[in-house]
Amino acid sequence: MPETEAKGPSHGDARAIVEGRHGDPFRVLGLHDIDGHRTLTVFAPGAERVTALSGKATETELSPVNGAPGLFCGRFGRAKSYLLRCSNSDGSWEQDDPYRFGPVLGEIDEYLLGEGTMRRIWQALGAHVIEHEGTHGVHFAVWAPNAQRVSVVGDFNLWDGRRTPMRRRGATGVWEIFVPGLGEGTAYKYDILGHDGHPQPMKADPVGFGSEHPPANASVVRRIDRPHWSDGAWMDNRQAHQNIEAPISVYEVHLGSWRRSEDGGRRLSYLELAEELVDYAHWMGFTHLEFLPISEFPFDGSWGYQPIGLYAPTIRHGLPDEFRALVNAAHAKGLGVILDWVPGHFPTDPHGLGRFDGTALYEHADPKEGFHQDWNTLIYNYGRKEVANYLISNALYWLEEYHVDGLRVDAVASMLYRDYSRKEGEWIPNIHGGRENLEAIALLQNMNVTTYGQVPGIMTVAEESTAFDGVSRPVDKDGLGFGFKWNMGWMNDTLDYMHREPVHRKHHHHQMTFGLHYAFTENYVLPISHDEVVHGKGSMIEKMPGNDWERFANLRAFYAFMWTHPGKKLLFMGCEFAQWREWNHDQSLDWHLCADDLHRGVQWLVRDLNGLMRGTPALHVNDTRPEGFQWLDGGDAANSVFSYVRCGRPGDPRVVVVLNMLPVERTGFRLGLPGGGYWREAINTDAEVYGGANRGNFGGVWAEGVPWHGQDQSALITLPPLAAIVFVEENGR
């Protein structure tokens, strides 16, 4: 027998390798001691000759394995490192051998992944550019416990699942491989044989850090291990900007349509947004930016709410480090960044998480638990420890790796209830026979405990549309543990009131006051979000009744009511300058409207309301406490007038707000005041600069000793039609 000939793999192993069916390729390929000889086995499809190069130009020619095209085998020396030279009639090439490398993941990684307690799974799973055993390359790791075989594929191996099958790591169901020579920018997917031996659609990486530009959908190797931050001052002090006493005014933005470039209408990059969007939001006086989901998603029309790449900032605007630059720029201007986060469901696209390893892995198998009828999406199996760990780790990922300041959790109501949008017989009760999704509740509680515990100063916000108790109550007091909750009831009631013709408003007066009955039961955010200006609902200005002037007056009055009402504020882009048309995710906002006096007037009003709210403790300190609000007169339905007091800490100047929601000017209107002295007219929505007629009180009023509205002091004021006036106590108490 020639020196290089060796006993090769068994016929069964050889056929399984060549046919791409072998579930343990590292047992066959690479270097092994067989019958006392060090034997090298290599699979190189298309090669007619393979030589192993090692040491000082030492060459060992390998022999073809009979009946197994592309499989070569031969005795090998003691060298641990080698390079393969392959050739055929078309030429020759050299390649390194992934099967000469040992594992990257350790026993602790396996244990924590299997237990579902690895808080930062992205440090183990996904694709990482590393140096391993002295060689540069990429380490791939993916969870697919029921697969018979998993391979990583890409241009580097002709997308051939036979060429780079991975190593299975014990009972955890994790597969890994180190592929030498690869680097950042490599496109890849996972080629999987399911539990039944049938091939699955090629899958994107569930923990991939990058993606191709849609409609292409492969994952892309991206480095996230070299951040460049200069936001230490913000990070050290952000708790002061995000607690229940802080002034919070959120500008909600869809990055793809906030503004388009002038050279063809392309989307702005993260770097362009870091200048244009950040500067604008800062000029407008907002405290936070909130981005509709930026986790990679295949369909533009989902606005990001059907994500597949939960760990990948969408490539539509640039690379991960460029998204970091956007966050860094926001922090430099004193703006917090909130991301919409979607743990409620995921799309059925073949390259996504659905039946990832041939089984219902991330989702429930039973459609009564695992399929959203409203959205044709799949529901995570929150009770599976690995899935819960995947989601909670993802929340932590954005907060830690990208310095994001908060997460707004989408569609919480759909998670909390097993019968959400389902008819009788279409849902499965919990173990107690109830409708609450106990596993989803536990996930949300764990997410909040983990994120607040691990990342100082962050905030979480729930979009929750029901009366579920304790959404923003701490977990140790049987709450869900969110920092804040969107007040959907307030939004629905007030918008319903505002769209009515003024003559009918007296019959619906309670819709503007009802929110105060429960305003302090949760830590509320008052949201005028993207959902209110799409799908035929009309823009904010279109919702208002009357002629154009009346519409703008109505909208200005409503914004003043919103900004002076208890609760933090959120406004969707375009609403701040009264865009006429509904939001369209495929085109820029209508910025040209800001040249018009009425539209610019609304914009400046929002800017001034932000400034007043931020600089006036009475308008934010007690947003979540009943001592921060007092009605002067909440029952004047006949005149559609509302008046109230906002209070901060003892000694802070108080604020009095009065709204006239009829198109009737009221002169000589007596308004009760909670203190004497001078009351400055800080905001008058009828001011000419806002597009009004300049009817008002010449900058302020003096209180006189005439009891009114239950107060010892009062003043006669002019109350313009369809207007709000905000008075601030000048001389303190």
TORPA-15560 format. One record per residue (C-alpha): x, y, z; residue in one letter. Coordinates in steps of 0.5 Angstrom, whole numbers, padded with zeros to 4 digits, always signed. Layout:
N
XYZA/...
END
This chain:
733
+0000+0000+0000M/+0003+0007-0002P/+0005+0011+0004E/+0000+0016+0003T/-0006+0011+0002E/-0010+0010+0009A/-0016+0007+0011K/-0022+0012+0009G/-0029+0013+0012P/-0034+0007+0012S/-0038+0007+0006H/-0044+0009+0010G/-0040+0015+0012D/-0037+0017+0005A/-0044+0017+0002R/-0047+0021+0007A/-0042+0026+0007I/-0042+0026-0001V/-0050+0027-0001E/-0050+0032+0005G/-0054+0028+0010R/-0048+0027+0015H/-0050+0030+0022G/-0043+0029+0025D/-0038+0031+0019P/-0033+0032+0024F/-0032+0025+0026R/-0031+0024+0019V/-0027+0030+0016L/-0021+0033+0018G/-0015+0029+0022L/-0017+0023+0025H/-0013+0017+0028D/-0015+0011+0024I/-0012+0004+0026D/-0006+0007+0029G/-0005+0012+0023H/-0006+0019+0023R/-0011+0020+0017T/-0014+0026+0013L/-0020+0026+0010T/-0023+0032+0005V/-0029+0033+0002F/-0027+0038-0004A/-0033+0037-0010P/-0031+0038-0017G/-0023+0037-0015A/-0020+0031-0019E/-0013+0032-0015R/-0012+0034-0007V/-0006+0035-0004T/-0005+0037+0003A/+0001+0042+0004L/+0004+0043+0011S/+0011+0045+0015G/+0016+0047+0010K/+0013+0045+0003A/+0011+0038+0005T/+0006+0036+0001E/+0002+0030+0002T/-0003+0027-0004E/-0009+0025-0002L/-0013+0019-0006S/-0020+0019-0008P/-0025+0015-0004V/-0028+0010-0009N/-0036+0011-0010G/-0035+0018-0006A/-0034+0023-0012P/-0030+0029-0009G/-0028+0025-0002L/-0021+0024-0001F/-0017+0021+0004C/-0009+0020+0006G/-0004+0018+0011R/-0002+0025+0014F/+0004+0027+0018G/+0004+0030+0025R/+0003+0037+0023A/-0003+0040+0026K/-0004+0046+0021S/-0005+0045+0013Y/-0007+0048+0007L/-0011+0044+0001L/-0009+0045-0006R/-0014+0042-0011C/-0014+0042-0018S/-0018+0039-0024N/-0018+0040-0032S/-0020+0047-0031D/-0015+0049-0026G/-0013+0049-0019S/-0014+0053-0013W/-0012+0053-0005E/-0017+0053+0001Q/-0016+0052+0008D/-0020+0046+0012D/-0025+0048+0017P/-0025+0041+0019Y/-0018+0042+0022R/-0020+0047+0028F/-0023+0045+0034G/-0030+0048+0037P/-0030+0055+0039V/-0036+0055+0044L/-0034+0052+0051G/-0038+0048+0056E/-0041+0054+0060I/-0044+0056+0053D/-0047+0050+0052E/-0050+0049+0059Y/-0053+0057+0059L/-0056+0056+0052L/-0059+0049+0054G/-0062+0052+0060E/-0064+0058+0057G/-0061+0063+0062T/-0055+0066+0057M/-0057+0073+0057R/-0053+0075+0052R/-0054+0070+0047I/-0051+0074+0041W/-0044+0073+0044Q/-0044+0066+0043A/-0049+0065+0037L/-0049+0069+0030G/-0043+0070+0026A/-0037+0073+0029H/-0030+0075+0026V/-0025+0072+0030I/-0018+0069+0030E/-0018+0062+0032H/-0012+0057+0033E/-0008+0063+0030G/-0012+0063+0024T/-0017+0069+0022H/-0024+0067+0020G/-0032+0067+0022V/-0035+0063+0027H/-0042+0061+0026F/-0047+0058+0031A/-0054+0057+0030V/-0060+0053+0035W/-0063+0048+0031A/-0064+0042+0036P/-0069+0038+0031N/-0064+0038+0025A/-0061+0032+0022Q/-0056+0036+0019R/-0054+0044+0019V/-0049+0047+0014S/-0047+0054+0013V/-0047+0056+0006V/-0046+0062+0001G/-0042+0065-0005D/-0035+0062-0001F/-0038+0055-0002N/-0043+0056-0008L/-0049+0055-0004W/-0048+0048-0003D/-0050+0045+0003G/-0046+0039+0002R/-0039+0043+0003R/-0039+0046+0010T/-0044+0042+0015P/-0043+0044+0022M/-0041+0041+0029R/-0047+0039+0033R/-0046+0041+0040R/-0049+0036+0045G/-0056+0036+0047A/-0057+0044+0047T/-0058+0043+0039G/-0053+0048+0037V/-0049+0047+0031W/-0042+0051+0030E/-0037+0052+0025I/-0031+0056+0024F/-0029+0058+0017V/-0022+0060+0016P/-0021+0066+0011G/-0028+0069+0011L/-0029+0076+0014G/-0034+0082+0014E/-0039+0082+0008G/-0040+0075+0007T/-0047+0073+0005A/-0049+0067+0008Y/-0055+0062+0010K/-0056+0056+0014Y/-0058+0050+0010D/-0062+0045+0014I/-0064+0038+0014L/-0070+0037+0018G/-0072+0032+0023H/-0075+0028+0018D/-0069+0028+0013G/-0072+0033+0008H/-0069+0039+0006P/-0072+0046+0009Q/-0072+0053+0005P/-0065+0056+0006M/-0066+0060+0013K/-0063+0067+0015A/-0059+0067+0021D/-0064+0068+0027P/-0058+0072+0031V/-0055+0075+0024G/-0052+0082+0025F/-0053+0084+0018G/-0057+0083+0012S/-0057+0084+0004E/-0061+0089+0001H/-0069+0087+0000P/-0071+0083-0004P/-0065+0079-0003A/-0065+0076+0004N/-0059+0073+0006A/-0055+0074+0013S/-0049+0078+0012V/-0043+0078+0017V/-0042+0084+0020R/-0037+0086+0026R/-0041+0090+0032I/-0035+0089+0036D/-0031+0096+0035R/-0036+0101+0037P/-0034+0108+0037H/-0038+0112+0043W/-0037+0119+0045S/-0044+0119+0049D/-0041+0118+0056G/-0044+0124+0059A/-0051+0122+0057W/-0051+0115+0059M/-0048+0117+0066D/-0054+0122+0067N/-0060+0119+0062R/-0064+0117+0068Q/-0066+0124+0070A/-0069+0125+0063H/-0073+0118+0063Q/-0076+0118+0070N/-0083+0119+0071I/-0082+0126+0073E/-0078+0128+0067A/-0081+0132+0061P/-0082+0127+0056I/-0084+0129+0049S/-0083+0123+0044V/-0082+0125+0036Y/-0084+0118+0033E/-0081+0117+0026V/-0081+0112+0020H/-0074+0113+0018L/-0075+0111+0011G/-0080+0116+0010S/-0079+0122+0014W/-0075+0126+0009R/-0072+0123+0002R/-0066+0126-0002S/-0067+0131-0007E/-0063+0127-0012D/-0068+0122-0014G/-0072+0121-0007G/-0068+0115-0004R/-0068+0114+0003R/-0063+0118+0008L/-0058+0114+0011S/-0056+0113+0018Y/-0051+0118+0017L/-0055+0123+0014E/-0061+0122+0019L/-0055+0123+0024A/-0055+0130+0022E/-0062+0132+0019E/-0067+0129+0023L/-0063+0130+0030V/-0062+0137+0028D/-0069+0138+0027Y/-0072+0134+0033A/-0067+0138+0037H/-0070+0145+0034W/-0077+0142+0035M/-0075+0141+0043G/-0077+0134+0043F/-0074+0130+0048T/-0074+0123+0045H/-0074+0120+0038L/-0078+0114+0037E/-0076+0109+0031F/-0081+0105+0028L/-0078+0098+0028P/-0071+0098+0025I/-0070+0090+0026S/-0069+0087+0019E/-0075+0086+0015F/-0077+0083+0008P/-0083+0087+0006F/-0083+0095+0006D/-0091+0095+0007G/-0090+0092+0014S/-0086+0099+0016W/-0082+0094+0020G/-0087+0091+0024Y/-0086+0084+0021Q/-0078+0083+0023P/-0074+0077+0021I/-0067+0079+0023G/-0068+0081+0030L/-0061+0083+0031Y/-0059+0086+0025A/-0061+0094+0024P/-0064+0094+0017T/-0059+0095+0011I/-0064+0100+0008R/-0060+0106+0011H/-0053+0103+0012G/-0049+0099+0017L/-0049+0097+0024P/-0044+0102+0026D/-0047+0107+0022E/-0054+0106+0026F/-0049+0107+0032R/-0047+0114+0030A/-0054+0116+0029L/-0055+0114+0036V/-0049+0117+0038N/-0051+0124+0035A/-0058+0124+0038A/-0054+0123+0045H/-0050+0129+0043A/-0056+0133+0042K/-0059+0131+0049G/-0064+0127+0045L/-0066+0120+0048G/-0067+0114+0043V/-0073+0109+0043I/-0074+0103+0039L/-0080+0100+0037D/-0079+0092+0039W/-0084+0087+0036V/-0084+0080+0040P/-0091+0079+0039G/-0090+0075+0032H/-0086+0074+0026F/-0087+0073+0019P/-0088+0067+0015T/-0083+0068+0010D/-0079+0062+0008P/-0072+0064+0010H/-0075+0066+0017G/-0076+0063+0023L/-0082+0059+0021G/-0081+0051+0022R/-0074+0053+0023F/-0071+0046+0023D/-0077+0043+0020G/-0081+0043+0027T/-0085+0049+0030A/-0079+0051+0034L/-0080+0058+0035Y/-0087+0058+0034E/-0093+0054+0037H/-0095+0048+0033A/-0102+0049+0034D/-0105+0055+0030P/-0110+0056+0036K/-0104+0058+0039E/-0098+0060+0034G/-0102+0064+0028F/-0104+0071+0028H/-0111+0071+0024Q/-0110+0079+0024D/-0103+0079+0021W/-0102+0072+0018N/-0096+0072+0022T/-0093+0067+0027L/-0093+0067+0035I/-0087+0066+0039Y/-0088+0060+0044N/-0086+0064+0050Y/-0086+0058+0054G/-0080+0055+0051R/-0074+0057+0055K/-0070+0058+0049E/-0075+0062+0045V/-0076+0067+0051A/-0068+0067+0052N/-0068+0069+0045Y/-0073+0075+0046L/-0070+0077+0052I/-0063+0077+0050S/-0065+0081+0044N/-0068+0087+0048A/-0062+0087+0052L/-0058+0087+0045Y/-0061+0093+0043W/-0060+0097+0050L/-0053+0095+0051E/-0050+0094+0044E/-0053+0100+0041Y/-0054+0105+0047H/-0061+0105+0046V/-0065+0109+0051D/-0071+0105+0051G/-0076+0100+0048L/-0083+0101+0046R/-0086+0094+0046V/-0091+0093+0040D/-0098+0090+0041A/-0098+0088+0048V/-0105+0086+0048A/-0104+0081+0043S/-0099+0078+0047M/-0103+0078+0054L/-0109+0074+0052Y/-0110+0068+0048R/-0117+0070+0045D/-0114+0076+0042Y/-0118+0077+0036S/-0121+0070+0036R/-0128+0067+0036K/-0130+0062+0041E/-0127+0055+0040G/-0121+0058+0036E/-0116+0059+0042W/-0114+0055+0048I/-0115+0057+0055P/-0109+0057+0060N/-0107+0052+0065I/-0113+0055+0070H/-0118+0055+0064G/-0117+0063+0063G/-0116+0067+0057R/-0109+0070+0060E/-0103+0068+0056N/-0099+0066+0063L/-0092+0065+0059E/-0093+0072+0055A/-0094+0075+0062I/-0088+0072+0065A/-0084+0073+0059L/-0085+0081+0059L/-0084+0081+0067Q/-0077+0078+0066N/-0075+0082+0060M/-0077+0088+0064N/-0073+0085+0070V/-0067+0084+0066T/-0067+0090+0062T/-0068+0095+0068Y/-0063+0091+0072G/-0058+0090+0067Q/-0058+0097+0064V/-0058+0103+0068P/-0063+0109+0066G/-0067+0105+0061I/-0074+0106+0060M/-0079+0101+0057T/-0086+0103+0054V/-0092+0098+0053A/-0097+0099+0047E/-0103+0096+0051E/-0110+0097+0049S/-0114+0094+0054T/-0115+0095+0062A/-0110+0090+0064F/-0108+0091+0071D/-0101+0094+0073G/-0098+0094+0066V/-0093+0100+0069S/-0093+0097+0076R/-0086+0094+0078P/-0086+0086+0078V/-0085+0085+0085D/-0092+0088+0086K/-0095+0084+0081D/-0094+0088+0075G/-0091+0087+0068L/-0086+0092+0070G/-0086+0097+0064F/-0084+0104+0066G/-0090+0107+0062F/-0096+0105+0058K/-0099+0108+0052W/-0106+0111+0054N/-0110+0109+0048M/-0117+0110+0051G/-0115+0117+0052W/-0113+0118+0045M/-0119+0114+0042N/-0124+0119+0046D/-0121+0125+0045T/-0120+0124+0037L/-0127+0122+0037D/-0129+0129+0041Y/-0125+0133+0036M/-0127+0130+0030H/-0134+0132+0031R/-0138+0139+0029E/-0137+0144+0035P/-0145+0144+0035V/-0145+0137+0037H/-0139+0137+0042R/-0143+0139+0048K/-0146+0132+0048H/-0139+0129+0048H/-0136+0133+0053H/-0134+0127+0058H/-0130+0124+0052Q/-0125+0130+0054M/-0125+0129+0061T/-0126+0122+0062F/-0119+0120+0062G/-0118+0124+0068L/-0122+0118+0072H/-0116+0114+0071Y/-0110+0118+0069A/-0106+0116+0075F/-0107+0109+0075T/-0101+0108+0070E/-0095+0112+0068N/-0098+0114+0062Y/-0096+0116+0055V/-0101+0120+0051L/-0100+0118+0044P/-0102+0121+0037I/-0098+0115+0033S/-0097+0113+0026H/-0103+0108+0027D/-0108+0114+0027E/-0106+0117+0020V/-0106+0111+0016V/-0111+0106+0013H/-0117+0111+0011G/-0117+0115+0018K/-0114+0121+0015G/-0109+0126+0017S/-0109+0130+0024M/-0111+0136+0020I/-0116+0132+0016E/-0120+0129+0022K/-0122+0136+0025M/-0128+0139+0023P/-0130+0146+0019G/-0127+0150+0014N/-0119+0151+0013D/-0118+0156+0019W/-0123+0152+0023E/-0119+0146+0022R/-0112+0149+0024F/-0115+0152+0030A/-0118+0146+0032N/-0112+0142+0032L/-0108+0148+0035R/-0113+0147+0041A/-0112+0140+0041F/-0105+0140+0041Y/-0105+0145+0047A/-0110+0140+0051F/-0105+0134+0050M/-0099+0138+0052W/-0102+0140+0058T/-0106+0134+0060H/-0102+0129+0065P/-0098+0124+0061G/-0092+0124+0057K/-0093+0126+0050K/-0092+0122+0043L/-0093+0125+0036L/-0092+0122+0030F/-0088+0125+0024M/-0092+0130+0020G/-0097+0131+0025C/-0093+0137+0028E/-0094+0141+0022F/-0101+0139+0020A/-0099+0135+0014Q/-0106+0134+0010W/-0105+0127+0007R/-0104+0121+0010E/-0098+0118+0012W/-0095+0114+0006N/-0089+0110+0008H/-0086+0110+0000D/-0085+0118+0000Q/-0082+0123+0004S/-0087+0128+0008L/-0089+0134+0005D/-0084+0139+0008W/-0086+0144+0003H/-0092+0146+0007L/-0088+0149+0012C/-0087+0155+0008A/-0095+0156+0009D/-0097+0160+0015D/-0102+0156+0018L/-0098+0150+0017H/-0091+0153+0020R/-0096+0156+0025G/-0098+0149+0028V/-0090+0147+0027Q/-0088+0153+0032W/-0094+0152+0037L/-0091+0144+0038V/-0084+0147+0038R/-0086+0152+0044D/-0091+0147+0047L/-0085+0143+0048N/-0081+0148+0050G/-0086+0150+0055L/-0087+0143+0058M/-0079+0142+0059R/-0078+0149+0062G/-0084+0148+0067T/-0084+0143+0072P/-0092+0144+0073A/-0093+0141+0066L/-0089+0134+0068H/-0086+0133+0075V/-0093+0130+0077N/-0095+0127+0070D/-0097+0120+0074T/-0099+0123+0081R/-0106+0126+0082P/-0103+0132+0086E/-0101+0134+0079G/-0108+0136+0077F/-0114+0140+0079Q/-0120+0141+0075W/-0123+0149+0075L/-0129+0147+0071D/-0129+0140+0067G/-0137+0140+0067G/-0138+0146+0063D/-0141+0142+0057A/-0146+0148+0055A/-0140+0152+0053N/-0135+0147+0051S/-0130+0150+0056V/-0125+0146+0060F/-0121+0149+0065S/-0116+0146+0070Y/-0109+0147+0074V/-0103+0143+0073R/-0098+0143+0079C/-0091+0141+0080G/-0087+0141+0087R/-0089+0145+0093P/-0086+0152+0091G/-0086+0151+0083D/-0090+0156+0079P/-0097+0153+0078R/-0100+0153+0071V/-0108+0154+0069V/-0110+0152+0062V/-0117+0154+0059V/-0120+0151+0053L/-0126+0154+0048N/-0128+0148+0044M/-0133+0152+0040L/-0132+0157+0034P/-0135+0163+0039V/-0130+0168+0042E/-0132+0170+0049R/-0130+0176+0052T/-0130+0178+0060G/-0130+0170+0061F/-0128+0170+0069R/-0123+0164+0070L/-0121+0162+0077G/-0114+0162+0079L/-0111+0158+0085P/-0106+0164+0087G/-0106+0172+0087G/-0101+0176+0083G/-0099+0176+0075Y/-0101+0170+0071W/-0097+0170+0064R/-0100+0168+0058E/-0095+0163+0056A/-0099+0160+0050I/-0105+0163+0046N/-0106+0158+0040T/-0110+0164+0037D/-0103+0168+0037A/-0102+0170+0030E/-0095+0167+0030V/-0099+0160+0030Y/-0104+0162+0025G/-0109+0165+0029G/-0112+0172+0029A/-0108+0175+0035N/-0114+0175+0040R/-0112+0175+0047G/-0110+0178+0054N/-0104+0182+0052F/-0099+0178+0055G/-0102+0176+0062G/-0107+0178+0067V/-0107+0180+0074W/-0111+0176+0079A/-0117+0180+0083E/-0120+0178+0090G/-0126+0175+0086V/-0128+0168+0088P/-0129+0163+0082W/-0129+0156+0080H/-0128+0154+0087G/-0122+0159+0088Q/-0121+0165+0092D/-0118+0169+0086Q/-0120+0170+0079S/-0119+0174+0073A/-0123+0177+0067L/-0120+0174+0060I/-0121+0174+0053T/-0122+0167+0051L/-0121+0166+0043P/-0125+0161+0039P/-0123+0154+0038L/-0117+0156+0042A/-0113+0154+0048A/-0109+0159+0053I/-0104+0157+0058V/-0103+0162+0064F/-0096+0161+0068V/-0096+0164+0075E/-0091+0169+0075E/-0089+0171+0082N/-0089+0164+0085G/-0093+0162+0092R/
END
